[in-house]
Amino acid sequence: MNALNLLPIAALALLAACGQPGAERQAPAAGSAQEAAVELKAPAGTYKLDPTHAALLWSVPHNNISNYTARFTRLEATLTLDPANLENSRIQAVIDPTSVSTGYPGDYKAGHPDTGFDSFDEDIAQAEHFLNAGRFPQITFNSTAVEQTGPRTAKVTGDLTFLGVSRPVTLDARFIGEIEKHPFLGVPALGFAAEGAIKRSDFGMPVGPLGDEVTIRFDGEFVQDAQPQPAG
């Protein structure tokens, strides 16, 4: 049980499609770059992740018989959105590895007295062969490219830094929806999902009963940052 990261995530959305002036418009093929436009209501600007409406899950093969799934409960992310040109958008995320939550139901300490940890969550977070949070207190993701693949989809590539190792990771992102005015916060809001995979061995983690490939899934809502930006 381990591996992970983050995740964490990416921006996306729109595509304007139109034919030649005066030409009869044809129904586009599914997945075509000529699909009907999705007009974003969310204005350009900086958006912050709403932690009360966010989930970062990871799963890893366990003994070749199932996928073990857990999540991180503390993460921060900032989305810089350019709706006119999505490829100029970017996202940064920071995950707290000590916030791993496995939902382990038993008495872990009684069943694993030699580990020295009181819970399975603590073992994964702190053990040197797992997340080693005492030495590496953050997992980060910083996007380097956004490639729009459809009116509601994009590939978001970025540098994932995990256990002191940085590797490029590409996530498949899907725009879910948006509102011009959040019902409680009164600012624009939008949400998206992102999925991807990493190999634990790429970050120096040993592979044994746990498989090498870790699947990541993020779902989250972002609200426009209403804080005034410094001049200049």
TORVEX-699019 format. One record per atom (N, C-alpha, C): x, y, z; residue in three letters; atom name. Coordinates in Angstrom, 1 decimal. Layout:
# residues N
X	Y	Z	ALA	CA
...
END
This chain:
# residues 232
0.8	-1.1	0.0	MET	N
0.0	0.0	0.0	MET	CA
0.9	1.2	0.0	MET	C
0.9	1.9	-1.0	ASN	N
1.7	3.1	-0.9	ASN	CA
1.8	3.8	-2.3	ASN	C
2.8	4.4	-2.5	ALA	N
3.0	5.0	-3.8	ALA	CA
2.2	6.3	-3.7	ALA	C
1.7	6.8	-4.7	LEU	N
0.9	7.9	-4.8	LEU	CA
1.5	9.2	-5.3	LEU	C
0.8	10.1	-5.1	ASN	N
1.2	11.5	-5.4	ASN	CA
0.0	12.2	-6.0	ASN	C
0.3	12.8	-6.2	LEU	N
-0.6	13.6	-6.7	LEU	CA
-1.0	14.1	-7.9	LEU	C
-1.2	14.4	-7.1	LEU	N
-1.7	14.7	-7.8	LEU	CA
-2.1	15.5	-8.5	LEU	C
-2.5	15.4	-8.2	PRO	N
-2.9	15.9	-8.4	PRO	CA
-3.2	16.6	-9.3	PRO	C
-3.5	17.3	-11.2	ILE	N
-4.6	17.8	-11.6	ILE	CA
-4.5	18.7	-12.7	ILE	C
-5.4	19.5	-13.2	ALA	N
-5.2	20.2	-14.4	ALA	CA
-6.4	21.0	-14.9	ALA	C
-6.3	21.8	-15.8	ALA	N
-7.4	22.7	-16.2	ALA	CA
-7.9	22.2	-17.5	ALA	C
-9.0	22.7	-18.1	LEU	N
-9.4	22.3	-19.4	LEU	CA
-10.7	22.9	-19.8	LEU	C
-11.1	22.4	-21.0	ALA	N
-12.4	22.8	-21.4	ALA	CA
-12.7	23.2	-22.8	ALA	C
-13.0	23.9	-23.4	LEU	N
-13.6	24.5	-24.6	LEU	CA
-13.0	24.2	-25.9	LEU	C
-13.6	24.7	-26.9	LEU	N
-13.2	24.5	-28.3	LEU	CA
-14.2	25.1	-29.1	LEU	C
-13.8	26.0	-30.0	ALA	N
-14.8	26.6	-30.9	ALA	CA
-14.7	25.9	-32.2	ALA	C
-15.9	25.6	-32.8	ALA	N
-15.9	24.9	-34.0	ALA	CA
-16.8	25.6	-35.0	ALA	C
-16.3	25.9	-36.2	CYS	N
-17.2	26.5	-37.1	CYS	CA
-16.7	26.2	-38.5	CYS	C
-17.6	26.2	-39.5	GLY	N
-17.2	25.9	-40.9	GLY	CA
-16.8	27.2	-41.6	GLY	C
-16.7	27.0	-42.9	GLN	N
-16.4	28.2	-43.7	GLN	CA
-17.6	29.1	-43.8	GLN	C
-17.4	30.4	-43.9	PRO	N
-18.5	31.3	-43.9	PRO	CA
-19.4	31.0	-45.1	PRO	C
-20.7	30.9	-44.7	GLY	N
-21.7	30.6	-45.7	GLY	CA
-21.8	29.1	-46.1	GLY	C
-20.9	28.3	-45.6	ALA	N
-20.9	26.9	-46.0	ALA	CA
-21.9	26.2	-45.1	ALA	C
-22.5	25.1	-45.6	GLU	N
-23.5	24.4	-44.8	GLU	CA
-22.7	23.6	-43.7	GLU	C
-23.1	23.7	-42.5	ARG	N
-22.4	23.1	-41.4	ARG	CA
-22.8	21.6	-41.3	ARG	C
-21.7	20.8	-41.2	GLN	N
-21.9	19.3	-41.1	GLN	CA
-21.8	18.9	-39.7	GLN	C
-22.5	17.8	-39.3	ALA	N
-22.4	17.3	-37.9	ALA	CA
-21.0	16.7	-37.8	ALA	C
-20.2	17.1	-36.8	PRO	N
-18.8	16.7	-36.7	PRO	CA
-18.7	15.2	-36.2	PRO	C
-17.7	14.6	-36.6	ALA	N
-17.5	13.2	-36.0	ALA	CA
-17.1	13.3	-34.6	ALA	C
-17.4	12.3	-33.8	ALA	N
-17.1	12.3	-32.4	ALA	CA
-15.6	12.4	-32.2	ALA	C
-15.2	13.2	-31.2	GLY	N
-13.8	13.4	-31.0	GLY	CA
-13.1	14.3	-31.9	GLY	C
-13.8	14.8	-32.9	SER	N
-13.2	15.7	-33.9	SER	CA
-12.9	17.1	-33.3	SER	C
-11.9	17.7	-33.8	ALA	N
-11.5	19.1	-33.3	ALA	CA
-12.6	20.1	-33.8	ALA	C
-13.6	19.6	-34.6	GLN	N
-14.6	20.5	-35.0	GLN	CA
-15.9	20.4	-34.3	GLN	C
-15.8	19.8	-33.1	GLU	N
-17.0	19.6	-32.3	GLU	CA
-17.6	21.0	-31.8	GLU	C
-18.8	20.9	-31.5	ALA	N
-19.5	22.2	-31.1	ALA	CA
-18.8	22.8	-29.9	ALA	C
-18.7	24.1	-29.9	ALA	N
-18.0	24.9	-28.9	ALA	CA
-18.6	24.8	-27.5	ALA	C
-17.7	24.8	-26.5	VAL	N
-18.1	24.8	-25.2	VAL	CA
-17.7	26.2	-24.7	VAL	C
-18.6	27.1	-24.4	GLU	N
-18.3	28.4	-24.1	GLU	CA
-18.1	28.5	-22.6	GLU	C
-16.9	28.8	-22.1	LEU	N
-16.6	28.9	-20.7	LEU	CA
-17.1	30.2	-20.1	LEU	C
-17.9	30.1	-19.1	LYS	N
-18.4	31.3	-18.4	LYS	CA
-17.3	31.8	-17.4	LYS	C
-16.4	30.9	-17.0	ALA	N
-15.4	31.2	-16.0	ALA	CA
-14.4	32.2	-16.6	ALA	C
-14.2	33.4	-16.0	PRO	N
-13.2	34.3	-16.5	PRO	CA
-11.8	33.9	-16.3	PRO	C
-10.9	34.5	-17.0	ALA	N
-9.5	34.3	-16.7	ALA	CA
-9.1	34.7	-15.3	ALA	C
-8.1	34.1	-14.8	GLY	N
-7.7	34.5	-13.4	GLY	CA
-7.1	33.3	-12.6	GLY	C
-7.0	33.5	-11.4	THR	N
-6.4	32.5	-10.5	THR	CA
-7.5	31.9	-9.6	THR	C
-7.5	30.6	-9.6	TYR	N
-8.5	29.8	-8.9	TYR	CA
-7.8	28.9	-7.8	TYR	C
-8.5	28.8	-6.7	LYS	N
-7.9	27.9	-5.6	LYS	CA
-8.8	26.7	-5.4	LYS	C
-8.2	25.6	-5.1	LEU	N
-8.9	24.4	-4.8	LEU	CA
-9.8	24.5	-3.6	LEU	C
-11.0	24.1	-3.7	ASP	N
-11.9	24.1	-2.5	ASP	CA
-11.7	22.7	-1.8	ASP	C
-11.0	22.7	-0.7	PRO	N
-10.7	21.4	0.0	PRO	CA
-11.9	20.6	0.4	PRO	C
-13.0	21.3	0.6	THR	N
-14.2	20.5	1.0	THR	CA
-14.9	19.8	-0.1	THR	C
-14.4	20.1	-1.4	HIS	N
-15.0	19.4	-2.5	HIS	CA
-13.8	18.9	-3.4	HIS	C
-13.0	18.1	-2.8	ALA	N
-11.8	17.6	-3.6	ALA	CA
-11.5	16.2	-3.1	ALA	C
-11.0	15.4	-4.0	ALA	N
-10.6	14.0	-3.6	ALA	CA
-9.4	13.6	-4.5	ALA	C
-8.4	13.1	-3.8	LEU	N
-7.2	12.6	-4.5	LEU	CA
-7.0	11.1	-4.1	LEU	C
-7.3	10.2	-5.0	LEU	N
-7.3	8.8	-4.7	LEU	CA
-6.1	8.1	-5.4	LEU	C
-5.6	7.0	-4.9	TRP	N
-4.5	6.2	-5.5	TRP	CA
-4.8	4.8	-5.3	TRP	C
-4.5	3.9	-6.3	SER	N
-4.6	2.5	-6.1	SER	CA
-3.4	1.8	-6.6	SER	C
-3.0	0.7	-6.0	VAL	N
-1.9	-0.1	-6.4	VAL	CA
-2.2	-1.6	-6.3	VAL	C
-1.7	-2.4	-7.2	PRO	N
-2.0	-3.8	-7.2	PRO	CA
-1.4	-4.4	-5.9	PRO	C
-2.1	-5.3	-5.3	HIS	N
-1.7	-5.9	-4.0	HIS	CA
-1.7	-7.5	-4.2	HIS	C
-0.5	-8.0	-4.1	ASN	N
-0.3	-9.5	-4.2	ASN	CA
-0.9	-10.1	-5.5	ASN	C
-1.0	-9.2	-6.5	ASN	N
-1.6	-9.7	-7.8	ASN	CA
-3.0	-10.2	-7.7	ASN	C
-3.7	-9.8	-6.6	ILE	N
-5.1	-10.3	-6.5	ILE	CA
-6.1	-9.2	-6.4	ILE	C
-5.7	-8.0	-6.2	SER	N
-6.7	-6.9	-6.1	SER	CA
-5.9	-5.6	-6.2	SER	C
-6.7	-4.5	-6.3	ASN	N
-6.1	-3.2	-6.2	ASN	CA
-6.4	-2.5	-4.9	ASN	C
-5.4	-2.1	-4.2	TYR	N
-5.6	-1.5	-2.9	TYR	CA
-5.7	0.0	-3.1	TYR	C
-6.8	0.6	-2.5	THR	N
-7.1	2.0	-2.8	THR	CA
-7.1	2.8	-1.5	THR	C
-6.5	4.0	-1.5	ALA	N
-6.5	4.9	-0.4	ALA	CA
-6.5	6.4	-1.0	ALA	C
-6.4	7.3	-0.1	ARG	N
-6.5	8.7	-0.5	ARG	CA
-5.7	9.6	0.3	ARG	C
-5.5	10.9	-0.2	PHE	N
-4.9	11.9	0.6	PHE	CA
-6.0	12.9	1.0	PHE	C
-5.9	13.4	2.2	THR	N
-7.0	14.2	2.7	THR	CA
-6.6	15.7	2.8	THR	C
-5.3	16.0	2.7	ARG	N
-4.8	17.4	2.7	ARG	CA
-4.0	17.7	1.5	ARG	C
-4.6	18.6	0.7	LEU	N
-3.9	19.0	-0.5	LEU	CA
-4.3	20.4	-0.9	LEU	C
-3.4	21.1	-1.5	GLU	N
-3.7	22.5	-2.0	GLU	CA
-3.3	22.6	-3.4	GLU	C
-4.1	23.4	-4.2	ALA	N
-3.8	23.5	-5.6	ALA	CA
-4.2	24.9	-6.1	ALA	C
-3.5	25.4	-7.0	THR	N
-3.8	26.7	-7.6	THR	CA
-3.8	26.6	-9.1	THR	C
-4.9	27.0	-9.7	LEU	N
-5.2	26.9	-11.1	LEU	CA
-5.1	28.3	-11.7	LEU	C
-4.3	28.6	-12.7	THR	N
-4.2	29.8	-13.4	THR	CA
-4.9	29.6	-14.8	THR	C
-6.1	30.1	-15.0	LEU	N
-6.9	29.8	-16.1	LEU	CA
-6.9	30.9	-17.2	LEU	C
-6.6	30.5	-18.4	ASP	N
-6.8	31.3	-19.6	ASP	CA
-7.8	30.7	-20.5	ASP	C
-9.1	31.1	-20.4	PRO	N
-10.1	30.4	-21.2	PRO	CA
-10.0	30.7	-22.7	PRO	C
-9.3	31.8	-23.1	ALA	N
-9.2	32.1	-24.5	ALA	CA
-8.1	31.2	-25.1	ALA	C
-7.2	30.7	-24.3	ASN	N
-6.1	29.9	-24.9	ASN	CA
-5.7	28.9	-23.7	ASN	C
-6.4	27.8	-23.7	LEU	N
-6.2	26.8	-22.6	LEU	CA
-4.7	26.4	-22.4	LEU	C
-4.0	26.4	-23.5	GLU	N
-2.6	25.9	-23.4	GLU	CA
-1.7	26.9	-22.6	GLU	C
-2.3	28.1	-22.3	ASN	N
-1.5	29.0	-21.4	ASN	CA
-1.9	28.8	-20.0	ASN	C
-2.9	27.9	-19.7	SER	N
-3.3	27.7	-18.3	SER	CA
-2.2	26.8	-17.6	SER	C
-2.2	26.8	-16.3	ARG	N
-1.3	26.0	-15.6	ARG	CA
-1.8	25.7	-14.2	ARG	C
-1.3	24.7	-13.6	ILE	N
-1.7	24.3	-12.2	ILE	CA
-0.6	23.8	-11.4	ILE	C
-0.6	24.1	-10.1	GLN	N
0.4	23.7	-9.2	GLN	CA
-0.4	23.0	-8.0	GLN	C
0.2	21.9	-7.5	ALA	N
-0.5	21.2	-6.4	ALA	CA
0.6	20.8	-5.4	ALA	C
0.1	20.8	-4.1	VAL	N
1.0	20.4	-3.0	VAL	CA
0.2	19.4	-2.2	VAL	C
0.7	18.2	-1.9	ILE	N
0.0	17.2	-1.1	ILE	CA
0.8	16.9	0.1	ILE	C
0.1	16.7	1.2	ASP	N
0.7	16.4	2.5	ASP	CA
0.7	14.9	2.7	ASP	C
1.9	14.2	2.6	PRO	N
1.9	12.7	2.6	PRO	CA
1.5	12.2	4.0	PRO	C
1.5	13.0	5.0	THR	N
1.0	12.5	6.3	THR	CA
-0.5	12.4	6.4	THR	C
-1.2	12.9	5.4	SER	N
-2.6	12.9	5.4	SER	CA
-3.2	11.6	4.6	SER	C
-2.3	10.6	4.4	VAL	N
-2.8	9.4	3.7	VAL	CA
-3.9	8.8	4.6	VAL	C
-4.9	8.3	4.0	SER	N
-6.0	7.7	4.7	SER	CA
-6.4	6.4	4.0	SER	C
-6.2	5.2	4.7	THR	N
-6.4	3.9	4.1	THR	CA
-7.8	3.3	4.6	THR	C
-8.3	3.8	5.7	GLY	N
-9.5	3.2	6.2	GLY	CA
-9.3	1.8	6.8	GLY	C
-8.0	1.5	7.2	TYR	N
-7.7	0.2	7.8	TYR	CA
-8.5	-0.1	9.0	TYR	C
-9.3	-1.2	9.0	PRO	N
-10.3	-1.4	10.0	PRO	CA
-9.8	-2.1	11.3	PRO	C
-8.7	-2.8	11.2	GLY	N
-8.3	-3.6	12.3	GLY	CA
-7.3	-2.9	13.3	GLY	C
-6.8	-3.7	14.3	ASP	N
-5.8	-3.2	15.2	ASP	CA
-4.5	-3.4	14.6	ASP	C
-4.0	-2.4	13.9	TYR	N
-2.8	-2.5	13.1	TYR	CA
-1.6	-2.8	14.0	TYR	C
-1.5	-2.1	15.1	LYS	N
-0.3	-2.2	16.0	LYS	CA
-0.3	-3.7	16.6	LYS	C
-1.4	-4.2	16.9	ALA	N
-1.4	-5.6	17.4	ALA	CA
-1.0	-6.6	16.4	ALA	C
-1.4	-6.4	15.1	GLY	N
-1.0	-7.3	14.1	GLY	CA
0.3	-7.1	13.5	GLY	C
0.9	-5.9	13.7	HIS	N
2.2	-5.6	13.1	HIS	CA
3.1	-4.9	14.1	HIS	C
3.4	-5.6	15.2	PRO	N
4.2	-5.0	16.3	PRO	CA
5.6	-4.6	16.0	PRO	C
6.2	-5.3	14.9	ASP	N
7.6	-5.0	14.6	ASP	CA
7.7	-3.7	13.8	ASP	C
6.6	-3.1	13.3	THR	N
6.8	-1.9	12.5	THR	CA
7.1	-0.7	13.3	THR	C
6.7	-0.7	14.6	GLY	N
6.9	0.5	15.4	GLY	CA
5.9	1.6	15.2	GLY	C
4.8	1.3	14.4	PHE	N
3.9	2.4	14.1	PHE	CA
2.5	2.0	14.7	PHE	C
1.8	3.0	15.1	ASP	N
0.5	2.8	15.7	ASP	CA
-0.7	2.5	14.8	ASP	C
-0.5	2.8	13.5	SER	N
-1.6	2.6	12.5	SER	CA
-1.0	2.4	11.2	SER	C
-1.8	1.8	10.3	PHE	N
-1.4	1.6	8.9	PHE	CA
-1.1	2.9	8.2	PHE	C
-1.9	3.9	8.5	ASP	N
-1.7	5.2	7.9	ASP	CA
-0.4	5.8	8.3	ASP	C
0.0	5.7	9.5	GLU	N
1.3	6.2	10.0	GLU	CA
2.4	5.4	9.4	GLU	C
2.2	4.1	9.2	ASP	N
3.3	3.3	8.6	ASP	CA
3.5	3.8	7.2	ASP	C
2.5	3.9	6.4	ILE	N
2.7	4.3	5.0	ILE	CA
3.2	5.7	4.9	ILE	C
2.8	6.6	5.8	ALA	N
3.3	8.0	5.7	ALA	CA
4.7	8.1	6.2	ALA	C
5.2	7.4	7.1	GLN	N
6.5	7.6	7.7	GLN	CA
7.5	6.6	7.4	GLN	C
7.2	5.4	7.1	ALA	N
8.2	4.4	6.8	ALA	CA
9.1	4.8	5.7	ALA	C
10.4	4.5	5.8	GLU	N
11.4	4.9	4.8	GLU	CA
11.1	4.2	3.4	GLU	C
10.5	3.0	3.4	HIS	N
10.3	2.4	2.1	HIS	CA
8.9	2.7	1.6	HIS	C
8.2	3.6	2.3	PHE	N
6.9	4.1	1.8	PHE	CA
7.0	5.6	1.5	PHE	C
6.3	6.4	2.1	LEU	N
6.3	7.8	1.8	LEU	CA
7.4	8.7	2.5	LEU	C
7.9	8.1	3.6	ASN	N
9.1	8.8	4.2	ASN	CA
8.9	10.3	4.5	ASN	C
7.7	10.6	5.1	ALA	N
7.3	12.0	5.2	ALA	CA
8.2	12.8	6.1	ALA	C
8.9	12.1	7.0	GLY	N
9.8	12.9	7.9	GLY	CA
10.9	13.5	7.1	GLY	C
11.4	12.8	6.0	ARG	N
12.4	13.4	5.2	ARG	CA
11.9	14.2	4.0	ARG	C
10.7	13.7	3.5	PHE	N
10.1	14.4	2.3	PHE	CA
8.7	14.8	2.7	PHE	C
8.5	16.0	3.3	PRO	N
7.2	16.4	3.9	PRO	CA
6.2	16.8	2.8	PRO	C
6.6	16.9	1.5	GLN	N
5.6	17.4	0.5	GLN	CA
5.8	16.5	-0.7	GLN	C
4.6	16.4	-1.4	ILE	N
4.6	15.8	-2.8	ILE	CA
4.0	17.0	-3.6	ILE	C
4.7	17.3	-4.7	THR	N
4.3	18.5	-5.5	THR	CA
4.1	18.1	-7.0	THR	C
3.2	18.8	-7.6	PHE	N
3.0	18.7	-9.1	PHE	CA
2.9	20.1	-9.7	PHE	C
3.8	20.4	-10.7	ASN	N
3.8	21.7	-11.3	ASN	CA
3.6	21.4	-12.9	ASN	C
2.5	21.9	-13.4	SER	N
2.3	21.6	-14.8	SER	CA
3.3	22.4	-15.7	SER	C
3.6	21.8	-16.8	THR	N
4.6	22.4	-17.8	THR	CA
3.9	22.5	-19.2	THR	C
2.8	21.8	-19.4	ALA	N
2.2	21.9	-20.7	ALA	CA
0.7	21.5	-20.6	ALA	C
-0.2	22.1	-21.3	VAL	N
-1.6	21.7	-21.4	VAL	CA
-1.9	21.6	-22.9	VAL	C
-2.3	20.4	-23.3	GLU	N
-2.7	20.1	-24.7	GLU	CA
-4.1	19.8	-24.8	GLU	C
-4.9	20.7	-25.4	GLN	N
-6.3	20.4	-25.5	GLN	CA
-6.6	19.3	-26.5	GLN	C
-7.4	18.3	-26.1	THR	N
-7.7	17.2	-26.9	THR	CA
-9.1	17.1	-27.4	THR	C
-9.9	18.0	-26.9	GLY	N
-11.4	18.0	-27.2	GLY	CA
-12.0	19.2	-26.5	GLY	C
-13.3	19.4	-26.7	PRO	N
-14.0	20.5	-26.1	PRO	CA
-14.1	20.4	-24.6	PRO	C
-13.9	19.2	-24.1	ARG	N
-14.0	19.0	-22.6	ARG	CA
-12.8	18.2	-22.1	ARG	C
-11.8	18.1	-22.8	THR	N
-10.7	17.2	-22.4	THR	CA
-9.3	17.8	-22.7	THR	C
-8.3	17.4	-22.0	ALA	N
-6.9	17.9	-22.2	ALA	CA
-6.0	17.0	-21.6	ALA	C
-4.7	17.0	-22.1	LYS	N
-3.6	16.3	-21.5	LYS	CA
-2.8	17.3	-20.8	LYS	C
-2.6	17.1	-19.5	VAL	N
-1.8	18.0	-18.7	VAL	CA
-0.5	17.3	-18.2	VAL	C
0.6	17.8	-18.7	THR	N
1.9	17.3	-18.3	THR	CA
2.6	18.2	-17.3	THR	C
3.2	17.6	-16.4	GLY	N
3.9	18.4	-15.4	GLY	CA
5.0	17.6	-14.7	GLY	C
5.7	18.2	-13.8	ASP	N
6.8	17.6	-13.0	ASP	CA
6.2	17.2	-11.7	ASP	C
6.3	15.9	-11.4	LEU	N
5.9	15.3	-10.1	LEU	CA
7.1	15.1	-9.3	LEU	C
7.2	15.7	-8.1	THR	N
8.3	15.6	-7.2	THR	CA
7.8	14.8	-6.0	THR	C
8.5	13.6	-5.8	PHE	N
8.0	12.6	-4.9	PHE	CA
9.3	11.9	-4.4	PHE	C
9.5	11.8	-3.1	LEU	N
10.6	11.2	-2.5	LEU	CA
11.9	11.7	-3.0	LEU	C
11.9	13.0	-3.3	GLY	N
13.1	13.7	-3.7	GLY	CA
13.5	13.5	-5.2	GLY	C
12.6	12.9	-5.9	VAL	N
12.8	12.6	-7.3	VAL	CA
11.7	13.3	-8.1	VAL	C
12.1	14.0	-9.2	SER	N
11.2	14.7	-10.1	SER	CA
11.1	13.9	-11.4	SER	C
9.9	13.6	-11.8	ARG	N
9.6	13.0	-13.1	ARG	CA
8.5	13.6	-13.8	ARG	C
8.5	13.6	-15.2	PRO	N
7.4	14.1	-15.9	PRO	CA
6.2	13.1	-15.9	PRO	C
5.0	13.7	-15.7	VAL	N
3.8	12.8	-15.6	VAL	CA
2.7	13.5	-16.4	VAL	C
2.0	12.7	-17.2	THR	N
0.9	13.3	-18.0	THR	CA
-0.4	12.8	-17.5	THR	C
-1.4	13.7	-17.2	LEU	N
-2.7	13.3	-16.7	LEU	CA
-3.7	13.6	-17.8	LEU	C
-4.7	12.7	-17.9	ASP	N
-5.9	13.0	-18.7	ASP	CA
-6.9	13.7	-17.9	ASP	C
-7.2	15.0	-18.3	ALA	N
-8.1	15.8	-17.6	ALA	CA
-9.4	16.0	-18.3	ALA	C
-10.5	16.1	-17.6	ARG	N
-11.8	16.3	-18.2	ARG	CA
-12.6	17.4	-17.5	ARG	C
-13.0	18.4	-18.2	PHE	N
-13.8	19.5	-17.7	PHE	CA
-15.2	19.0	-17.3	PHE	C
-15.6	19.3	-16.1	ILE	N
-16.9	18.8	-15.6	ILE	CA
-18.0	19.9	-15.8	ILE	C
-17.7	21.1	-15.2	GLY	N
-18.7	22.1	-15.3	GLY	CA
-18.2	23.4	-14.6	GLY	C
-19.1	24.4	-14.6	GLU	N
-18.7	25.7	-14.1	GLU	CA
-20.0	26.5	-13.8	GLU	C
-19.8	27.5	-12.9	ILE	N
-20.9	28.4	-12.6	ILE	CA
-20.3	29.8	-12.5	ILE	C
-21.1	30.8	-13.0	GLU	N
-20.6	32.1	-13.0	GLU	CA
-20.5	32.7	-11.6	GLU	C
-21.3	32.2	-10.7	LYS	N
-21.4	32.7	-9.3	LYS	CA
-21.6	31.6	-8.3	LYS	C
-20.6	31.3	-7.5	HIS	N
-20.8	30.3	-6.5	HIS	CA
-21.9	30.6	-5.6	HIS	C
-22.9	29.7	-5.2	PRO	N
-24.0	30.1	-4.4	PRO	CA
-23.7	30.6	-3.0	PRO	C
-22.5	30.2	-2.5	PHE	N
-22.1	30.6	-1.1	PHE	CA
-21.0	31.7	-1.2	PHE	C
-20.1	31.5	-2.1	LEU	N
-18.9	32.4	-2.1	LEU	CA
-19.1	33.6	-3.0	LEU	C
-20.0	33.5	-4.0	GLY	N
-20.3	34.7	-4.8	GLY	CA
-19.2	34.9	-5.9	GLY	C
-18.4	34.0	-6.2	VAL	N
-17.3	34.1	-7.2	VAL	CA
-17.4	33.0	-8.2	VAL	C
-16.8	33.1	-9.4	PRO	N
-16.9	32.0	-10.4	PRO	CA
-16.2	30.8	-9.8	PRO	C
-16.7	29.6	-10.3	ALA	N
-16.2	28.3	-9.8	ALA	CA
-16.2	27.3	-11.0	ALA	C
-15.3	26.4	-11.0	LEU	N
-15.3	25.3	-12.0	LEU	CA
-14.7	24.1	-11.4	LEU	C
-15.0	22.9	-12.1	GLY	N
-14.5	21.7	-11.6	GLY	CA
-14.0	20.8	-12.7	GLY	C
-13.1	19.9	-12.4	PHE	N
-12.6	18.9	-13.4	PHE	CA
-12.1	17.7	-12.7	PHE	C
-11.9	16.6	-13.5	ALA	N
-11.4	15.4	-13.0	ALA	CA
-10.1	15.1	-13.8	ALA	C
-9.2	14.4	-13.2	ALA	N
-7.9	14.0	-13.9	ALA	CA
-7.5	12.6	-13.4	ALA	C
-6.9	11.9	-14.4	GLU	N
-6.5	10.5	-14.1	GLU	CA
-5.1	10.3	-14.8	GLU	C
-4.3	9.4	-14.1	GLY	N
-3.0	9.1	-14.7	GLY	CA
-2.4	8.0	-13.9	GLY	C
-1.2	7.7	-14.3	ALA	N
-0.5	6.6	-13.6	ALA	CA
1.0	6.9	-13.5	ALA	C
1.6	6.4	-12.5	ILE	N
3.1	6.4	-12.3	ILE	CA
3.6	5.1	-11.9	ILE	C
5.0	4.9	-12.0	LYS	N
5.6	3.7	-11.6	LYS	CA
6.4	4.0	-10.3	LYS	C
6.2	3.2	-9.3	ARG	N
6.8	3.5	-8.0	ARG	CA
8.3	3.3	-8.2	ARG	C
8.8	2.4	-9.0	SER	N
10.2	2.2	-9.2	SER	CA
10.9	3.5	-9.8	SER	C
10.1	4.3	-10.5	ASP	N
10.7	5.5	-11.1	ASP	CA
11.1	6.5	-10.0	ASP	C
10.5	6.3	-8.8	PHE	N
10.8	7.2	-7.7	PHE	CA
11.6	6.6	-6.6	PHE	C
12.2	5.4	-6.9	GLY	N
13.1	4.7	-6.0	GLY	CA
12.4	3.9	-4.9	GLY	C
11.1	3.5	-5.1	MET	N
10.4	2.7	-4.2	MET	CA
10.6	1.2	-4.5	MET	C
10.8	0.3	-3.6	PRO	N
11.0	-1.1	-3.9	PRO	CA
9.6	-1.7	-4.3	PRO	C
9.7	-2.7	-5.2	VAL	N
8.6	-3.4	-5.7	VAL	CA
8.6	-4.8	-5.2	VAL	C
7.5	-5.2	-4.5	GLY	N
7.4	-6.6	-3.9	GLY	CA
6.0	-7.0	-4.0	GLY	C
5.4	-7.3	-2.8	PRO	N
4.0	-7.7	-2.9	PRO	CA
3.1	-6.6	-3.5	PRO	C
3.5	-5.4	-3.5	LEU	N
2.8	-4.3	-4.1	LEU	CA
3.3	-4.1	-5.5	LEU	C
2.4	-3.9	-6.5	GLY	N
2.8	-3.7	-7.9	GLY	CA
3.5	-2.4	-8.1	GLY	C
4.0	-2.3	-9.3	ASP	N
4.8	-1.1	-9.6	ASP	CA
4.0	0.1	-10.0	ASP	C
2.9	-0.2	-10.8	GLU	N
2.1	0.9	-11.3	GLU	CA
1.0	1.4	-10.3	GLU	C
1.0	2.7	-10.1	VAL	N
0.0	3.3	-9.3	VAL	CA
-0.9	4.2	-10.1	VAL	C
-2.2	4.0	-10.0	THR	N
-3.2	4.7	-10.7	THR	CA
-3.7	5.9	-9.8	THR	C
-3.8	7.1	-10.3	ILE	N
-4.2	8.3	-9.6	ILE	CA
-5.5	8.8	-10.2	ILE	C
-6.4	9.3	-9.3	ARG	N
-7.6	10.0	-9.8	ARG	CA
-7.8	11.2	-8.9	ARG	C
-8.1	12.3	-9.5	PHE	N
-8.4	13.5	-8.8	PHE	CA
-9.8	14.0	-9.3	PHE	C
-10.6	14.5	-8.4	ASP	N
-11.8	15.2	-8.6	ASP	CA
-11.8	16.5	-7.7	ASP	C
-12.1	17.6	-8.3	GLY	N
-12.1	18.8	-7.4	GLY	CA
-12.8	20.0	-8.0	GLY	C
-13.2	20.9	-7.1	GLU	N
-13.8	22.2	-7.5	GLU	CA
-12.8	23.3	-7.2	GLU	C
-12.8	24.3	-8.0	PHE	N
-11.9	25.4	-7.8	PHE	CA
-12.7	26.7	-7.8	PHE	C
-12.4	27.6	-6.9	VAL	N
-13.1	28.9	-6.9	VAL	CA
-12.2	30.0	-7.1	VAL	C
-12.7	31.1	-7.8	GLN	N
-11.8	32.2	-8.1	GLN	CA
-11.2	32.8	-6.9	GLN	C
-10.0	33.1	-6.9	ASP	N
-9.3	33.8	-5.8	ASP	CA
-9.7	35.3	-5.8	ASP	C
-10.4	35.7	-4.8	ALA	N
-10.9	37.1	-4.7	ALA	CA
-9.9	38.0	-4.1	ALA	C
-8.7	37.4	-3.6	GLN	N
-7.7	38.3	-3.0	GLN	CA
-7.1	39.2	-4.0	GLN	C
-6.9	40.5	-3.6	PRO	N
-6.3	41.5	-4.6	PRO	CA
-4.9	41.1	-4.9	PRO	C
-4.5	41.2	-6.1	GLN	N
-3.1	40.8	-6.5	GLN	CA
-2.2	42.0	-6.4	GLN	C
-1.0	41.8	-6.0	PRO	N
-0.1	43.0	-5.8	PRO	CA
0.2	43.6	-7.1	PRO	C
0.4	44.9	-7.1	ALA	N
0.6	45.7	-8.3	ALA	CA
2.0	45.3	-8.9	ALA	C
2.1	45.4	-10.2	GLY	N
3.4	45.0	-10.9	GLY	CA
3.5	43.6	-11.1	GLY	C
END
